[in-house]
Amino acid sequence: MHTPFKVLLISALFTTGVLLQGCSDNSDEEEPITQSEPTSDEREGATETISTERTSAPADAKVSILSPEDGASVASPVTVEFGLEGMEVAKAGTGQENTGHHHLLVDLDQLPPMDAPLPSTDQVIHFGGGQTSTELKLEPGDHTLQLLLGDSMHVPHKPPVMSEKVTITVE
């Protein structure tokens, strides 16, 4: 029989592809949990096929990009500051009610699935440490930035807590 911690650990293993090993004072001997190297099909878009129950967000929760402003001309690296109202920022894995962490969508034309952990790519940048700002190195030209809050397991809330898209020009 699996303890709740082991079930959570197994769930984290499948959603993040990361194996964490810990100690237990359980006297029951069990086989260690192992994971083989994922195939290229499993690596590409693996989180898009895992459906997860979504965490509720307060109806008045709002996330915004405080800077740069929409239409701004900036130099690289670009300092991006995040704002959040109606909820609190917490590190990934925290699981407290009315909390989440930021994900910055860069030059993303189509939103990722809202019922699965957000993928970690160059266009979907995770801030699971609870960060509220970042510096981005961007090539000269027009770029779009948008924030999407994720719950403790990187799944967007229901309803999604998402900012307006900001367009900037990097000179």
PyMOL commands that place a pseudoatom at each C-alpha (Angstrom):
pseudoatom trace, name=CA, resn=MET, resi=1, chain=A, elem=C, hetatm=0, pos=[0.000, 0.000, 0.000]
pseudoatom trace, name=CA, resn=HIS, resi=2, chain=A, elem=C, hetatm=0, pos=[1.317, 3.447, -0.897]
pseudoatom trace, name=CA, resn=THR, resi=3, chain=A, elem=C, hetatm=0, pos=[1.421, 6.192, 1.689]
pseudoatom trace, name=CA, resn=PRO, resi=4, chain=A, elem=C, hetatm=0, pos=[0.090, 9.631, 0.583]
pseudoatom trace, name=CA, resn=PHE, resi=5, chain=A, elem=C, hetatm=0, pos=[3.689, 10.898, 0.328]
pseudoatom trace, name=CA, resn=LYS, resi=6, chain=A, elem=C, hetatm=0, pos=[4.630, 8.081, -2.031]
pseudoatom trace, name=CA, resn=VAL, resi=7, chain=A, elem=C, hetatm=0, pos=[1.555, 8.720, -4.186]
pseudoatom trace, name=CA, resn=LEU, resi=8, chain=A, elem=C, hetatm=0, pos=[2.486, 12.429, -4.374]
pseudoatom trace, name=CA, resn=LEU, resi=9, chain=A, elem=C, hetatm=0, pos=[6.087, 11.486, -5.186]
pseudoatom trace, name=CA, resn=ILE, resi=10, chain=A, elem=C, hetatm=0, pos=[4.964, 9.151, -7.950]
pseudoatom trace, name=CA, resn=SER, resi=11, chain=A, elem=C, hetatm=0, pos=[2.640, 11.868, -9.310]
pseudoatom trace, name=CA, resn=ALA, resi=12, chain=A, elem=C, hetatm=0, pos=[5.494, 14.396, -9.275]
pseudoatom trace, name=CA, resn=LEU, resi=13, chain=A, elem=C, hetatm=0, pos=[7.715, 11.879, -11.048]
pseudoatom trace, name=CA, resn=PHE, resi=14, chain=A, elem=C, hetatm=0, pos=[5.271, 11.468, -13.908]
pseudoatom trace, name=CA, resn=THR, resi=15, chain=A, elem=C, hetatm=0, pos=[4.401, 15.163, -14.267]
pseudoatom trace, name=CA, resn=THR, resi=16, chain=A, elem=C, hetatm=0, pos=[7.913, 16.574, -13.991]
pseudoatom trace, name=CA, resn=GLY, resi=17, chain=A, elem=C, hetatm=0, pos=[10.112, 13.729, -15.182]
pseudoatom trace, name=CA, resn=VAL, resi=18, chain=A, elem=C, hetatm=0, pos=[12.276, 14.252, -12.109]
pseudoatom trace, name=CA, resn=LEU, resi=19, chain=A, elem=C, hetatm=0, pos=[13.027, 11.523, -9.605]
pseudoatom trace, name=CA, resn=LEU, resi=20, chain=A, elem=C, hetatm=0, pos=[13.456, 12.638, -6.018]
pseudoatom trace, name=CA, resn=GLN, resi=21, chain=A, elem=C, hetatm=0, pos=[14.831, 10.195, -3.490]
pseudoatom trace, name=CA, resn=GLY, resi=22, chain=A, elem=C, hetatm=0, pos=[14.167, 10.505, 0.209]
pseudoatom trace, name=CA, resn=CYS, resi=23, chain=A, elem=C, hetatm=0, pos=[14.571, 8.618, 3.430]
pseudoatom trace, name=CA, resn=SER, resi=24, chain=A, elem=C, hetatm=0, pos=[11.781, 6.970, 5.355]
pseudoatom trace, name=CA, resn=ASP, resi=25, chain=A, elem=C, hetatm=0, pos=[11.588, 5.493, 8.804]
pseudoatom trace, name=CA, resn=ASN, resi=26, chain=A, elem=C, hetatm=0, pos=[9.153, 2.905, 7.446]
pseudoatom trace, name=CA, resn=SER, resi=27, chain=A, elem=C, hetatm=0, pos=[10.286, -0.566, 8.391]
pseudoatom trace, name=CA, resn=ASP, resi=28, chain=A, elem=C, hetatm=0, pos=[8.558, -2.039, 5.334]
pseudoatom trace, name=CA, resn=GLU, resi=29, chain=A, elem=C, hetatm=0, pos=[11.094, -2.735, 2.604]
pseudoatom trace, name=CA, resn=GLU, resi=30, chain=A, elem=C, hetatm=0, pos=[9.879, -1.773, -0.868]
pseudoatom trace, name=CA, resn=GLU, resi=31, chain=A, elem=C, hetatm=0, pos=[11.456, -1.693, -4.281]
pseudoatom trace, name=CA, resn=PRO, resi=32, chain=A, elem=C, hetatm=0, pos=[12.912, 1.743, -5.140]
pseudoatom trace, name=CA, resn=ILE, resi=33, chain=A, elem=C, hetatm=0, pos=[11.073, 3.834, -7.709]
pseudoatom trace, name=CA, resn=THR, resi=34, chain=A, elem=C, hetatm=0, pos=[13.046, 4.119, -10.920]
pseudoatom trace, name=CA, resn=GLN, resi=35, chain=A, elem=C, hetatm=0, pos=[12.463, 5.743, -14.256]
pseudoatom trace, name=CA, resn=SER, resi=36, chain=A, elem=C, hetatm=0, pos=[14.010, 4.835, -17.563]
pseudoatom trace, name=CA, resn=GLU, resi=37, chain=A, elem=C, hetatm=0, pos=[15.292, 7.564, -19.887]
pseudoatom trace, name=CA, resn=PRO, resi=38, chain=A, elem=C, hetatm=0, pos=[12.292, 9.021, -21.757]
pseudoatom trace, name=CA, resn=THR, resi=39, chain=A, elem=C, hetatm=0, pos=[12.064, 8.483, -25.473]
pseudoatom trace, name=CA, resn=SER, resi=40, chain=A, elem=C, hetatm=0, pos=[12.035, 11.510, -27.781]
pseudoatom trace, name=CA, resn=ASP, resi=41, chain=A, elem=C, hetatm=0, pos=[8.235, 11.140, -28.131]
pseudoatom trace, name=CA, resn=GLU, resi=42, chain=A, elem=C, hetatm=0, pos=[7.868, 11.250, -24.333]
pseudoatom trace, name=CA, resn=ARG, resi=43, chain=A, elem=C, hetatm=0, pos=[10.136, 14.315, -24.009]
pseudoatom trace, name=CA, resn=GLU, resi=44, chain=A, elem=C, hetatm=0, pos=[8.393, 16.394, -26.686]
pseudoatom trace, name=CA, resn=GLY, resi=45, chain=A, elem=C, hetatm=0, pos=[5.058, 17.632, -25.390]
pseudoatom trace, name=CA, resn=ALA, resi=46, chain=A, elem=C, hetatm=0, pos=[4.773, 14.975, -22.708]
pseudoatom trace, name=CA, resn=THR, resi=47, chain=A, elem=C, hetatm=0, pos=[3.008, 17.358, -20.324]
pseudoatom trace, name=CA, resn=GLU, resi=48, chain=A, elem=C, hetatm=0, pos=[0.385, 18.157, -22.954]
pseudoatom trace, name=CA, resn=THR, resi=49, chain=A, elem=C, hetatm=0, pos=[-1.177, 14.699, -22.646]
pseudoatom trace, name=CA, resn=ILE, resi=50, chain=A, elem=C, hetatm=0, pos=[-1.407, 14.517, -18.849]
pseudoatom trace, name=CA, resn=SER, resi=51, chain=A, elem=C, hetatm=0, pos=[-4.788, 15.803, -17.712]
pseudoatom trace, name=CA, resn=THR, resi=52, chain=A, elem=C, hetatm=0, pos=[-4.896, 17.105, -14.142]
pseudoatom trace, name=CA, resn=GLU, resi=53, chain=A, elem=C, hetatm=0, pos=[-7.575, 18.491, -11.852]
pseudoatom trace, name=CA, resn=ARG, resi=54, chain=A, elem=C, hetatm=0, pos=[-7.242, 22.260, -11.811]
pseudoatom trace, name=CA, resn=THR, resi=55, chain=A, elem=C, hetatm=0, pos=[-6.941, 24.390, -8.679]
pseudoatom trace, name=CA, resn=SER, resi=56, chain=A, elem=C, hetatm=0, pos=[-9.584, 27.070, -8.211]
pseudoatom trace, name=CA, resn=ALA, resi=57, chain=A, elem=C, hetatm=0, pos=[-8.595, 30.724, -8.309]
pseudoatom trace, name=CA, resn=PRO, resi=58, chain=A, elem=C, hetatm=0, pos=[-10.532, 33.615, -6.782]
pseudoatom trace, name=CA, resn=ALA, resi=59, chain=A, elem=C, hetatm=0, pos=[-12.660, 35.392, -9.394]
pseudoatom trace, name=CA, resn=ASP, resi=60, chain=A, elem=C, hetatm=0, pos=[-10.915, 38.706, -8.632]
pseudoatom trace, name=CA, resn=ALA, resi=61, chain=A, elem=C, hetatm=0, pos=[-7.350, 37.370, -9.020]
pseudoatom trace, name=CA, resn=LYS, resi=62, chain=A, elem=C, hetatm=0, pos=[-5.275, 39.319, -11.541]
pseudoatom trace, name=CA, resn=VAL, resi=63, chain=A, elem=C, hetatm=0, pos=[-1.735, 38.962, -12.814]
pseudoatom trace, name=CA, resn=SER, resi=64, chain=A, elem=C, hetatm=0, pos=[-0.029, 41.703, -14.807]
pseudoatom trace, name=CA, resn=ILE, resi=65, chain=A, elem=C, hetatm=0, pos=[3.259, 42.731, -16.337]
pseudoatom trace, name=CA, resn=LEU, resi=66, chain=A, elem=C, hetatm=0, pos=[4.237, 45.864, -14.409]
pseudoatom trace, name=CA, resn=SER, resi=67, chain=A, elem=C, hetatm=0, pos=[7.134, 46.635, -16.736]
pseudoatom trace, name=CA, resn=PRO, resi=68, chain=A, elem=C, hetatm=0, pos=[7.908, 47.033, -19.526]
pseudoatom trace, name=CA, resn=GLU, resi=69, chain=A, elem=C, hetatm=0, pos=[4.727, 48.756, -20.662]
pseudoatom trace, name=CA, resn=ASP, resi=70, chain=A, elem=C, hetatm=0, pos=[2.842, 47.716, -23.772]
pseudoatom trace, name=CA, resn=GLY, resi=71, chain=A, elem=C, hetatm=0, pos=[4.409, 49.384, -26.831]
pseudoatom trace, name=CA, resn=ALA, resi=72, chain=A, elem=C, hetatm=0, pos=[7.711, 50.185, -25.079]
pseudoatom trace, name=CA, resn=SER, resi=73, chain=A, elem=C, hetatm=0, pos=[11.045, 50.260, -26.919]
pseudoatom trace, name=CA, resn=VAL, resi=74, chain=A, elem=C, hetatm=0, pos=[13.710, 48.630, -24.748]
pseudoatom trace, name=CA, resn=ALA, resi=75, chain=A, elem=C, hetatm=0, pos=[17.278, 47.363, -24.822]
pseudoatom trace, name=CA, resn=SER, resi=76, chain=A, elem=C, hetatm=0, pos=[18.262, 43.781, -24.126]
pseudoatom trace, name=CA, resn=PRO, resi=77, chain=A, elem=C, hetatm=0, pos=[18.456, 42.392, -21.501]
pseudoatom trace, name=CA, resn=VAL, resi=78, chain=A, elem=C, hetatm=0, pos=[14.870, 43.359, -20.721]
pseudoatom trace, name=CA, resn=THR, resi=79, chain=A, elem=C, hetatm=0, pos=[13.820, 43.585, -17.081]
pseudoatom trace, name=CA, resn=VAL, resi=80, chain=A, elem=C, hetatm=0, pos=[10.308, 42.172, -16.695]
pseudoatom trace, name=CA, resn=GLU, resi=81, chain=A, elem=C, hetatm=0, pos=[8.438, 42.795, -13.426]
pseudoatom trace, name=CA, resn=PHE, resi=82, chain=A, elem=C, hetatm=0, pos=[5.370, 40.720, -12.475]
pseudoatom trace, name=CA, resn=GLY, resi=83, chain=A, elem=C, hetatm=0, pos=[2.335, 41.873, -10.487]
pseudoatom trace, name=CA, resn=LEU, resi=84, chain=A, elem=C, hetatm=0, pos=[-0.305, 39.774, -8.732]
pseudoatom trace, name=CA, resn=GLU, resi=85, chain=A, elem=C, hetatm=0, pos=[-3.540, 40.811, -6.979]
pseudoatom trace, name=CA, resn=GLY, resi=86, chain=A, elem=C, hetatm=0, pos=[-6.073, 38.662, -5.122]
pseudoatom trace, name=CA, resn=MET, resi=87, chain=A, elem=C, hetatm=0, pos=[-3.612, 35.775, -4.601]
pseudoatom trace, name=CA, resn=GLU, resi=88, chain=A, elem=C, hetatm=0, pos=[-0.149, 35.230, -3.168]
pseudoatom trace, name=CA, resn=VAL, resi=89, chain=A, elem=C, hetatm=0, pos=[3.033, 34.067, -4.886]
pseudoatom trace, name=CA, resn=ALA, resi=90, chain=A, elem=C, hetatm=0, pos=[4.375, 30.757, -3.559]
pseudoatom trace, name=CA, resn=LYS, resi=91, chain=A, elem=C, hetatm=0, pos=[7.092, 28.369, -4.661]
pseudoatom trace, name=CA, resn=ALA, resi=92, chain=A, elem=C, hetatm=0, pos=[6.081, 25.436, -6.861]
pseudoatom trace, name=CA, resn=GLY, resi=93, chain=A, elem=C, hetatm=0, pos=[5.059, 22.428, -4.806]
pseudoatom trace, name=CA, resn=THR, resi=94, chain=A, elem=C, hetatm=0, pos=[3.738, 24.537, -1.902]
pseudoatom trace, name=CA, resn=GLY, resi=95, chain=A, elem=C, hetatm=0, pos=[0.064, 23.690, -2.420]
pseudoatom trace, name=CA, resn=GLN, resi=96, chain=A, elem=C, hetatm=0, pos=[-1.391, 26.453, -0.242]
pseudoatom trace, name=CA, resn=GLU, resi=97, chain=A, elem=C, hetatm=0, pos=[-4.851, 27.753, -1.151]
pseudoatom trace, name=CA, resn=ASN, resi=98, chain=A, elem=C, hetatm=0, pos=[-4.982, 30.950, -3.244]
pseudoatom trace, name=CA, resn=THR, resi=99, chain=A, elem=C, hetatm=0, pos=[-1.327, 30.778, -4.238]
pseudoatom trace, name=CA, resn=GLY, resi=100, chain=A, elem=C, hetatm=0, pos=[0.577, 30.173, -7.436]
pseudoatom trace, name=CA, resn=HIS, resi=101, chain=A, elem=C, hetatm=0, pos=[3.785, 30.962, -9.271]
pseudoatom trace, name=CA, resn=HIS, resi=102, chain=A, elem=C, hetatm=0, pos=[4.502, 32.811, -12.484]
pseudoatom trace, name=CA, resn=HIS, resi=103, chain=A, elem=C, hetatm=0, pos=[5.096, 31.453, -15.987]
pseudoatom trace, name=CA, resn=LEU, resi=104, chain=A, elem=C, hetatm=0, pos=[6.214, 33.926, -18.643]
pseudoatom trace, name=CA, resn=LEU, resi=105, chain=A, elem=C, hetatm=0, pos=[4.986, 33.248, -22.173]
pseudoatom trace, name=CA, resn=VAL, resi=106, chain=A, elem=C, hetatm=0, pos=[7.397, 34.763, -24.705]
pseudoatom trace, name=CA, resn=ASP, resi=107, chain=A, elem=C, hetatm=0, pos=[6.354, 35.153, -28.352]
pseudoatom trace, name=CA, resn=LEU, resi=108, chain=A, elem=C, hetatm=0, pos=[3.730, 32.436, -27.911]
pseudoatom trace, name=CA, resn=ASP, resi=109, chain=A, elem=C, hetatm=0, pos=[1.011, 32.450, -30.582]
pseudoatom trace, name=CA, resn=GLN, resi=110, chain=A, elem=C, hetatm=0, pos=[-1.109, 29.634, -29.122]
pseudoatom trace, name=CA, resn=LEU, resi=111, chain=A, elem=C, hetatm=0, pos=[-1.750, 29.084, -25.419]
pseudoatom trace, name=CA, resn=PRO, resi=112, chain=A, elem=C, hetatm=0, pos=[-0.690, 25.741, -23.931]
pseudoatom trace, name=CA, resn=PRO, resi=113, chain=A, elem=C, hetatm=0, pos=[-3.390, 23.339, -22.663]
pseudoatom trace, name=CA, resn=MET, resi=114, chain=A, elem=C, hetatm=0, pos=[-4.998, 24.670, -19.491]
pseudoatom trace, name=CA, resn=ASP, resi=115, chain=A, elem=C, hetatm=0, pos=[-5.642, 21.223, -17.956]
pseudoatom trace, name=CA, resn=ALA, resi=116, chain=A, elem=C, hetatm=0, pos=[-2.038, 19.990, -17.835]
pseudoatom trace, name=CA, resn=PRO, resi=117, chain=A, elem=C, hetatm=0, pos=[1.278, 21.058, -16.306]
pseudoatom trace, name=CA, resn=LEU, resi=118, chain=A, elem=C, hetatm=0, pos=[2.813, 23.827, -18.397]
pseudoatom trace, name=CA, resn=PRO, resi=119, chain=A, elem=C, hetatm=0, pos=[5.779, 22.692, -20.482]
pseudoatom trace, name=CA, resn=SER, resi=120, chain=A, elem=C, hetatm=0, pos=[9.177, 24.226, -19.776]
pseudoatom trace, name=CA, resn=THR, resi=121, chain=A, elem=C, hetatm=0, pos=[10.507, 25.684, -23.031]
pseudoatom trace, name=CA, resn=ASP, resi=122, chain=A, elem=C, hetatm=0, pos=[12.238, 28.810, -24.312]
pseudoatom trace, name=CA, resn=GLN, resi=123, chain=A, elem=C, hetatm=0, pos=[8.752, 30.268, -24.815]
pseudoatom trace, name=CA, resn=VAL, resi=124, chain=A, elem=C, hetatm=0, pos=[7.213, 29.096, -21.511]
pseudoatom trace, name=CA, resn=ILE, resi=125, chain=A, elem=C, hetatm=0, pos=[9.578, 30.150, -18.738]
pseudoatom trace, name=CA, resn=HIS, resi=126, chain=A, elem=C, hetatm=0, pos=[8.891, 28.827, -15.221]
pseudoatom trace, name=CA, resn=PHE, resi=127, chain=A, elem=C, hetatm=0, pos=[9.438, 30.837, -12.052]
pseudoatom trace, name=CA, resn=GLY, resi=128, chain=A, elem=C, hetatm=0, pos=[8.795, 28.044, -9.555]
pseudoatom trace, name=CA, resn=GLY, resi=129, chain=A, elem=C, hetatm=0, pos=[11.001, 29.670, -6.942]
pseudoatom trace, name=CA, resn=GLY, resi=130, chain=A, elem=C, hetatm=0, pos=[8.403, 32.381, -6.412]
pseudoatom trace, name=CA, resn=GLN, resi=131, chain=A, elem=C, hetatm=0, pos=[10.291, 35.018, -8.409]
pseudoatom trace, name=CA, resn=THR, resi=132, chain=A, elem=C, hetatm=0, pos=[8.471, 38.227, -9.281]
pseudoatom trace, name=CA, resn=SER, resi=133, chain=A, elem=C, hetatm=0, pos=[10.872, 39.588, -11.912]
pseudoatom trace, name=CA, resn=THR, resi=134, chain=A, elem=C, hetatm=0, pos=[13.443, 38.461, -14.458]
pseudoatom trace, name=CA, resn=GLU, resi=135, chain=A, elem=C, hetatm=0, pos=[15.909, 39.697, -17.047]
pseudoatom trace, name=CA, resn=LEU, resi=136, chain=A, elem=C, hetatm=0, pos=[15.421, 38.377, -20.580]
pseudoatom trace, name=CA, resn=LYS, resi=137, chain=A, elem=C, hetatm=0, pos=[17.943, 38.419, -23.378]
pseudoatom trace, name=CA, resn=LEU, resi=138, chain=A, elem=C, hetatm=0, pos=[15.908, 39.015, -26.515]
pseudoatom trace, name=CA, resn=GLU, resi=139, chain=A, elem=C, hetatm=0, pos=[16.965, 39.540, -30.120]
pseudoatom trace, name=CA, resn=PRO, resi=140, chain=A, elem=C, hetatm=0, pos=[16.201, 42.927, -31.718]
pseudoatom trace, name=CA, resn=GLY, resi=141, chain=A, elem=C, hetatm=0, pos=[12.649, 43.175, -33.051]
pseudoatom trace, name=CA, resn=ASP, resi=142, chain=A, elem=C, hetatm=0, pos=[9.071, 42.921, -31.784]
pseudoatom trace, name=CA, resn=HIS, resi=143, chain=A, elem=C, hetatm=0, pos=[8.251, 40.469, -28.989]
pseudoatom trace, name=CA, resn=THR, resi=144, chain=A, elem=C, hetatm=0, pos=[5.168, 39.573, -26.958]
pseudoatom trace, name=CA, resn=LEU, resi=145, chain=A, elem=C, hetatm=0, pos=[5.139, 38.834, -23.230]
pseudoatom trace, name=CA, resn=GLN, resi=146, chain=A, elem=C, hetatm=0, pos=[2.296, 37.370, -21.193]
pseudoatom trace, name=CA, resn=LEU, resi=147, chain=A, elem=C, hetatm=0, pos=[2.051, 35.947, -17.671]
pseudoatom trace, name=CA, resn=LEU, resi=148, chain=A, elem=C, hetatm=0, pos=[0.133, 32.819, -16.704]
pseudoatom trace, name=CA, resn=LEU, resi=149, chain=A, elem=C, hetatm=0, pos=[-0.096, 31.751, -13.069]
pseudoatom trace, name=CA, resn=GLY, resi=150, chain=A, elem=C, hetatm=0, pos=[0.336, 28.059, -12.294]
pseudoatom trace, name=CA, resn=ASP, resi=151, chain=A, elem=C, hetatm=0, pos=[-0.569, 26.092, -9.175]
pseudoatom trace, name=CA, resn=SER, resi=152, chain=A, elem=C, hetatm=0, pos=[1.847, 24.017, -7.107]
pseudoatom trace, name=CA, resn=MET, resi=153, chain=A, elem=C, hetatm=0, pos=[2.125, 21.473, -9.941]
pseudoatom trace, name=CA, resn=HIS, resi=154, chain=A, elem=C, hetatm=0, pos=[2.466, 24.076, -12.782]
pseudoatom trace, name=CA, resn=VAL, resi=155, chain=A, elem=C, hetatm=0, pos=[-1.159, 23.633, -13.914]
pseudoatom trace, name=CA, resn=PRO, resi=156, chain=A, elem=C, hetatm=0, pos=[-3.059, 26.858, -14.749]
pseudoatom trace, name=CA, resn=HIS, resi=157, chain=A, elem=C, hetatm=0, pos=[-5.822, 27.709, -12.274]
pseudoatom trace, name=CA, resn=LYS, resi=158, chain=A, elem=C, hetatm=0, pos=[-9.535, 27.580, -13.007]
pseudoatom trace, name=CA, resn=PRO, resi=159, chain=A, elem=C, hetatm=0, pos=[-10.348, 30.166, -14.186]
pseudoatom trace, name=CA, resn=PRO, resi=160, chain=A, elem=C, hetatm=0, pos=[-6.892, 30.918, -15.634]
pseudoatom trace, name=CA, resn=VAL, resi=161, chain=A, elem=C, hetatm=0, pos=[-5.085, 33.823, -13.989]
pseudoatom trace, name=CA, resn=MET, resi=162, chain=A, elem=C, hetatm=0, pos=[-3.481, 35.376, -17.062]
pseudoatom trace, name=CA, resn=SER, resi=163, chain=A, elem=C, hetatm=0, pos=[-2.255, 38.841, -17.990]
pseudoatom trace, name=CA, resn=GLU, resi=164, chain=A, elem=C, hetatm=0, pos=[-2.947, 40.819, -21.106]
pseudoatom trace, name=CA, resn=LYS, resi=165, chain=A, elem=C, hetatm=0, pos=[-0.331, 40.326, -23.805]
pseudoatom trace, name=CA, resn=VAL, resi=166, chain=A, elem=C, hetatm=0, pos=[2.325, 43.080, -23.893]
pseudoatom trace, name=CA, resn=THR, resi=167, chain=A, elem=C, hetatm=0, pos=[4.150, 43.873, -27.134]
pseudoatom trace, name=CA, resn=ILE, resi=168, chain=A, elem=C, hetatm=0, pos=[7.631, 45.412, -26.892]
pseudoatom trace, name=CA, resn=THR, resi=169, chain=A, elem=C, hetatm=0, pos=[10.310, 46.370, -29.400]
pseudoatom trace, name=CA, resn=VAL, resi=170, chain=A, elem=C, hetatm=0, pos=[13.887, 45.439, -28.585]
pseudoatom trace, name=CA, resn=GLU, resi=171, chain=A, elem=C, hetatm=0, pos=[16.331, 47.823, -30.249]
for i in range(1, 171): cmd.bond("trace and resi %d" % i, "trace and resi %d" % (i + 1))
show_as sticks, trace
zoom trace
